[in-house]
């Protein structure tokens, strides 16, 4: 019979039994072995469990006369149906810290040991051996448990996928009576209405369960959303939790009885599960339940496990003490960098304006298929200025000061770091993907190299990495060198302005602007002129992208563009470069000239001019 909360035990089990409705008496007698009978005070000798017993029953009248014949009772067997206590923790028990807290769990415990995980002890490494992962389950059996049940004979070890998580696939969704009916297949059988009241998330939206059918192909009814009543669950994979139930602690609710250990004089026991966790790049996390129970060996109690290894072992079995174990993949992704290139292209960012400069790097194009598009990566950066600042000469050797302060001496015939990766550091703790990656650089001139390492979804990165075949440069906004006039001459057909630029390798071009009045007309009075420039248009410089606006509002394009690397540019002893800038003109005209330098990043110098001259020999 079942007892519910609030049941009156005196009514169910009265101290004085009522007379049977048939008019006869139903009498009871308890035969107690090995202990003193509280009624008679006599002690019966102990009887072995499983032994058979039969009793003679005679009637006795009020004066003590018994019936001449005895009635034999059925043969009954002395049976034990109380399971042993639960296994406890390994001995000795955990101690208390200074705050009175336990230093470890008091009961059975389990932990995962994964190859490559940080903090592995020598014992952990020895435990793993050649295996990739292991779960160590530990439990104990104290004198207190031995006294509670001397018949305990063995421990039974189990494993199963977590019973509180269900992996399902939604196969169809229909609606009626204000509900969605979600048909699905699950990896474990459900009990009818065990999900009622909880929420599941499908298609990125939560739905409340009102009813579910039983089995591994259930139909779950969920209520329509009050905010978005047309939003429905989506077909496809679905994972949801389930409430724990008593059968989750019974052997029939577990996948496998892994091992059986006999009870010995020891007070601590352990079992190791090898390679039961599925951990890889494509499956980076896994969880498992492991547990242990205690059992006696009474032959008249059937085993709940009737198939598989270690099955059909009779005896009373306690509930399974459950330990949940989870682990992450600890390996590193493998990445074979592509072969290094010779000279690499330069990618110039926008000009710095006081805020961080955004650099867009097409990693997929630069790796040329070395990693699949969209795969996770860790991007690292190295400032070339940092490399130069850490490089010194010591005799004929190159000395590199690495980021951790250590120095590396390299013979001059091989002036390359044997460990270039030590110059690089992650641009972010977050992972990027193979594709266009954006990096924010300091708002100052600089050059940067990038290295890519393969990563997995857990953040592990490969040991090897590929230095991207590109140099990212933040342009300088420093002004070019202002030209100095060395001479101004004319002929009947041309005007030549000779200018000099002091030694500056970043000033690369000279621009000449000219305004020519028609022959035999008064020269136009020129006021303040202003250079106009379109920023961040390196594709236009030097011929376009810069104009000279005169005081009357007219705009002049460069009349001549002269590269300071041309062969006819004279380089003086102090490094100054002297260039002749000439334009064609008509005799008796008046030419007004302006000149400026231009840096390699398209930044002009201060303007020289105006200088005027008549066109004649």
N, C-alpha and C positions, 0 to 999 in steps of 0.2 A: 504494500500500500504506500501511497505517497503522503508525505507530511508537508504542509504548506505553512508559511509564516502565519502565526496566530493560532495554530491548532492547540486545542486543550488536551494535553497529554494524559491527564487523569481520566478524561472521558474515553480516550482511545485505549489506554492500558489501565483499567480500574484495579485498585488494590484488592477488592473482593469481586470476583467474577460473578456475573448474574447467571441464574439457572437457564439452561438451554431451552428454547421454545418447545422442543419435543418432550420436555418433561424429564429427561435424563440429565445426569451430572457429567460435566466434562472436567476431568481431573488432570492435573499436571504434576510432574515431579522432575526436579533437576538433580542429576548425579554429578557431584563435584569431585574431580581427581586432583590429588596432590596438594589440596588445601583443606583446612578444617571446615566441615559443614556448619554453617552458622546456626542450624536448627538443632542438630544432634551433638555437635562438638567433636565428632569423630573425623579422622583424617583417612581418606581412601588413598591407597598407593597410586602413584602416577601411572597413567596409561599412555601407550605410544600412539602418536597421531597416525591415523589410518587403521587402527585396530578395530575389530568388529565386536559388538556387544549385543546381548539379548537379555531380557528381564522377564522374571515370573511375577505375575500380579495375582494376589489373592484378596478376597474381601474379608473384612473383619467387623464383627458386631461390637456392640457397646461394652460387652464384658470380656472381649479379647479373643473370642473364638474365630478362627479363620475358616474360609471355605475349603472343603475337602480337595478340590481340584484347582490347579493354577492355570491362568491364561498366559500364554507366551506372547511377548511383544514382538513386533518385527525386528529383524536384525538391523542394527544401525551401526554406522561407522563414525568413529570420532574424527571429525574433520576440523581443520583450521581454515578459516576464510578471511582472516585479517592479514593484509599485506604488511611487509616489513616497513619500517620508517624510511623516510627519504634519505638518500645519501647526503652527507654533509661535506664541508670543505676539506681540502688536504690539511694535514697536520704538520707542524703545530698551528693552532689558530692564529689569525692575524693579531698583531699587537696594536696598542693605541699610541697615537702620537702625543705631542705635548699639549694639544688642545682636546685630548680625549676622543679623537676620531679614529676610526679603524683605518689602518694603513693599506688594507686590501679587502676585497669582498669576503664575507664570512662563509659563503656556501661554495658549491662546485663552481669552477671557473674555467673559461676557455679563452684562448687568444690565438690570433693568426700570426704566423711568421712567414714573411714573403721575401724571396731572394731580392737583394738590392735595397731593402727598406733601411732607412737610417736607424742607427742605434742598436744594431744587432750585436748581441754578446757572443762570446766564443761558444757558449752552450747553445745559443740559437743556431749558429752556423753549423755546429756539429749535428744538431737535430735535423736541419734541412738536408745535409749531405748533398746528393746530386739532384734533389727535388726542387721544383720551382716554388712551391708553397706548402705549408703544413698548418694544421690546427691542433694545438695541444689542449686536451681536456683533462682536468685534474679534479679528483674528489677524494673523500676520506670516509672512514668508518671508525668511530670512537668506541670506547667501552660503554658509553651510554647507549649507543645503538645496539651493541651486542647484548646488553642486559634487556633492552626492550623486546628484542626478538632473537632468541638464540637459534631459531631455525633458519635464519638467513643463510643462503648458500652461494649466491652469485650476484654479479652486477651485469646489467645489459646495456650496451652502448648503442645509441641511435644517431641518425642524421636525417635531415629533411630540408627541403626548401622552406623559407619562412611561411608559416601558415597564416600570418596576418596580412599577406599581400597576395592579390589575385591578378594574374596577367590574362587579359581577355582580348578578343577581337570582335568588334561590333559588326554583325553581318547584315542587319536590316533595322530600319527605324520606321514605325508607323504611329498613327495617332488616332485616338478616339476617347470620348468622355473626358476631355480636358487633360489628357495625359499622353506622354510619349511612351510607346512600347518598344523597348530596346532589346532585340534578340542578339545573342552573342554566344561564343564558345569560350570556355575558361579552362585554365590549366589544373583546376581542382574543383571538385563537386561542391556546390553550395547547398546550404540548408534553407528550406523555405522561409522567407521573410527575415533572414538573418541580417540583411542589409537595410531593412526598413528604418527610415529616419536619418540615415547618414547621407552624405553628399558624394557624388562622383563628378569628375571633370572630364568633359568630352568636347572636342573641338575648341578647347580653350575657354569653355564656359561651364559653370557649376550647375548641377541639377540635383534635386533632393529625391531620394528613393522613397517610394510609398509601398512597394511590394516587389518581391522577387520569387520566382519559382525555384524548385530544387533541381539539382543535377549539374552536369558539366556543360549543358546547352540551355542555360536559363533564359527567361525573359524578365527583364527588369523594367518595372513601371516607374517613371519619374514624372514629377509634376511640371507643368508648364511654368516658365519664368514669368513672374508678375511684371518685370521690367521689360523683357523682350519675349513676349509670348510666342513669336514666330521662330525664335532661335531653337534649333533642334540638335540633339546629339549627332555626332558625325560618325559614319562608318570608319572602321580601321582599328588600329591597336589602342588598347585602353588598359591602364593599371589603376587599381584602387585598393584601399585597405578593407579589412573585414574584422569584426569583433572577435576576440578570443573566446573559445568555448571549452568546456571541460574535456571533450574528446581530443583536443589538441595536446593533452598531456597523457594520453593513452597510446599504447603501442600501435593500435589499429589506425591512428591518425598520423603515423610517421612513415616515411618512405622506406627506410631500410634499418634493420638491426645489424649493425656493423660488426660487433664483437661481443663476446661473453667472457667475463673475468671471474674466476672463482674467488670466494672470500678466503683470505689467508690471515695469518697473524699480523700482517701489516696494517697500519692505520692510514696509509695514503696510497692512492692508485692513480694511474694516468693512461691515456690512450692518445695516439697520434694519428690524425687523418692526413694522408699525403695527397697532394695535387687534386683536392676536391673542389677548389675554388677556380672558376673560369676567369682568369685575368689575362688580358691582352690589350693591344692597342685598340682593337675594335670593341672590346668588352672590358672597359677599364675598372669597373666596380662589380663586386659580387658579394652576396651574403648567404649565410647558411645557419640553420639551427642545429646544434649538437646537444645531446643530453644523455643522462644515465639514470637507470632505475635499479632498485634492489629487489631481489626475488628469492623466495624459498624454493624447495623442490618437491612440494606435496604433489603426488602423482594423480590425485583425483581432481585437480584444478586444471582445466584446459588452457593452453596458450592462446592468446589473442592473435599471435602471428602464426599462420598456418602454411605459409609458402616462403620460399627464398632461403638465403643462408641463415643459419642459427635460428631456425623456426621450430615449432612444435616442441617447445621446452615447457613442460607442465610446471605449475607452481603459482602461488600468489605473487603478484608483481605490484610494486608501488607505482605511484605516478612518476612520470619522467621529469626530472629536474632539467629545465631548458636553459641553455646558454646561447644567446644570439651573437654571431661573429660576422663581422664585415671587414673587407679589405679593399685596397686600391692597387692597381697595377703600378709596379715600381720600376719597370724597365725603361730604357731610353729608346726613342725612335732612332732608326738607322737612316743615315743620309750620306750619300756619296757625292761630294761636291764636284761640279763640272771642272774641266781642266782650266787652269788660269790663262788669261788672255795677255796680249801685249799691251799696247797703248789702249786706253779706254776713253770713251766719250765723257764729256762734261755736261752736267745738267745744272743750269743756272736758275736760281729761284728769283722771285720778285725782290725788288729792292727793299731793304729794311727801313721801317718807318717808326721805330720806337717800340713796336710790338713784335711778338714772336713771328718768325717767318715760316710759312707753310710750304713744305716740300712734298710733292707727290711722286712716289717711286713705284714704277710698274715692275713689281717683283717677278710676276709671271713671265713677262717678256725677257727680263734679264737672266732668269734661271734657265730659259730655253728648255722647259720640260723636265728639269731635274726633279721637281716636285709637282704633284698634281695640283691643278688650279683649285683654290678653295680650301686646301689642306692647311692645318694650323702651323704657324711658324713663330719663332721668337726672333725679333729684329734687333740687332745690336749696332751701335754707332761708334765711330772713332773719329775724333777731330785730328786732322793732319797737323794742325798747330801743336796739339799735345804731343804728337810723335816727334816733331822737330824739337820741341822744348825739352824732351827727355833724351835727346841724342847728343852725345859728346864724343870727342876723340881722345884716346889715350894711346899715344905713340902711333902705331899703325892699326890699332883696333878701334872698333866702334863700340861704345858703351851705351846700352839702353837701360834707362831707369823705368821699371815697370810700375803699373798702377798700385801695387802693394808695397812699393818702396824698394824692392829688391832690384839688383842690377844684373844685367846679362852682358857679358863681353863676347863679341863676335869678331873673328879675324877679318881684316879688311878685304881679302879676296872674296869673301862671301858676305857682303854687307846686307844681310837680311835676317830679321829676327827668326829664331828657330821656333818661336811660339807667338805668331802674330795675333792669335785670338786673345791674348792677355791684354791687348790695348783696347779691346772693345768692351762696351757695357750696354746692358739692355736699355732700350729707350722707354720701356714701360713694363710693369709687372703683368699687364694683360697680354694675351696672345693676339697675334694678327693672323690674317689668312693670305695665302698666295693670291695675289691680285694687286690692285693699286693700294699702297699703304701710304698714309700721310704722317709726316713727322714734323714736329714744331721745333725750329732751330732758334738759337739766340739771335737777337736783332743786331748783329755785327758781322763784318766780313769774316768769312771762314770757309774752309774746305773740309768735307766729311767723306769718310768711307763707311760702307755698311756691310754687315755680315749677317747671313741667314742661317739659323739652325732649325731643323725639323722639330716639331713638338707634337704632343698628343693632347687629348682633351683634359688630362689631369695636370697639365703644365710641365710635364717632363720634357726636357730638350735633349737633342742628340749631342753626342760628344763632338762629332765633326760639324763643320760649318763651311759655307761658301761665301767668300768675299764677292760682293756684287760688282760686276764690271762697269762701274760708273763712279765718277766723282761728282758729288753734289756741292755746289759752291754758292754761298750767299754773296751777292755782289757788293762792292764797296761804293759808297756814295761820296767818297772823297773827291774834291774837285781836281780836274786835270791841271797841269802846269800852265800858267798864263804865258803866252808868247811875248818875247821881247823883240822890238824892232831893231833890225840890223841895217836895213836900207830900203829905199823906195825909188825906183827908176821907171822911166817909160821910153817907148819908141813911138814911131808914127802908127804902130799897129797893136801895141800891147803895153800892159802895165805889170811890173813885177815887184812884189813885196817880199823882202827877205826877213825871216823871223828865226829866232833861236828859242829852243826849249831846254831848260836845265835837265840834268840827268834824272829821269824818272821813268822806270820801265813800264809803268801803268798808263802813261800818256802815249797813245799810239797813233793819233791822227791829228792833222791840222785842217781847219775849215776856214775858207776865205769867202766873205760876203762882199758884194760890190754893188754900188749904185752909180750908174753912168749917166751924166747929163748929156743931151745932144750937143753936137759941135756948135761952137760960136753962140752959146747961151750962158747966161750967168749961172754959176753953181748954186744948187739948192742948199739952203741952210739946213743943216742936220742937227736935230736936238738929241735928247737921250734915247738910245736904242736899247731894246730888250730882247734877250734870247727866249724863245718859246721851245718847250720840249715835251714830247709825249713820253711819260715814264713807262718802264717795263716793256719796251718794244725794241728788243735787240735785233729783231728781224728788219727793222727800218734803218737803224744806224749804219753808217754815218751819213749816207746821202739823204735819207729822209728821216723824219721824226724830230728834226731841229729846224727852226726858222728864226729869222731876225726881223722883229717888228720895229719899224722906224717911228719917229715921233709923229708923223702924219698918219699913222695907222697902216701904211702899206707893209707887206710882208715879203721878205727876200728869202729865196732858197740859196743853199751854198753855191757859189760860183765855181769853186774848186774844192775838191777833197783830196788831201795829200796824205798818204801813209808815211809815217816817220821811219818805216823799215825799208823804204825804197832805196835803191842803190845810189841815187844821186843826192841823198841826204848826207851832209858832211857831219862826221862825229869828231868833235874837238877833244883836246887832251883831257879836259875836266868832265867829259862825258856829255856835254851839251850837244844837241842836234840842231843843225842849221839847214833850213829848207827854203827854197825859192818858190813862191806862189804866184803864178802868172795867169792873166786873163787877156783875152783879145779885146781891142777897143778901136774906135775910129779917131783919126787925127782931129785935133782941136776940140775933142770932147773933154769932159771933166769927170774923173773917176774918184769916188769916195769909197774907201776900203775899211773893213773890219775883219778881225781875225780872232779865232779862239782855238784852244786845244780840246781834244776829246779823249777821255779815258777808255780803256777796253770795255768798261761797263756802260759806256754811253753817257757819262757825266761830263758836261762841258766845263771849261775853265772860265775865269773872269774874262770879259770881252776886252780885246785891244781895239782902239779906234774911237772915232773915225780919223782916217788920214786921207787927205786929198791931193791929187796931182793932175796937171794937165797932160793930155796925151799928145806928145810931140817929141821929136828927137832932140 
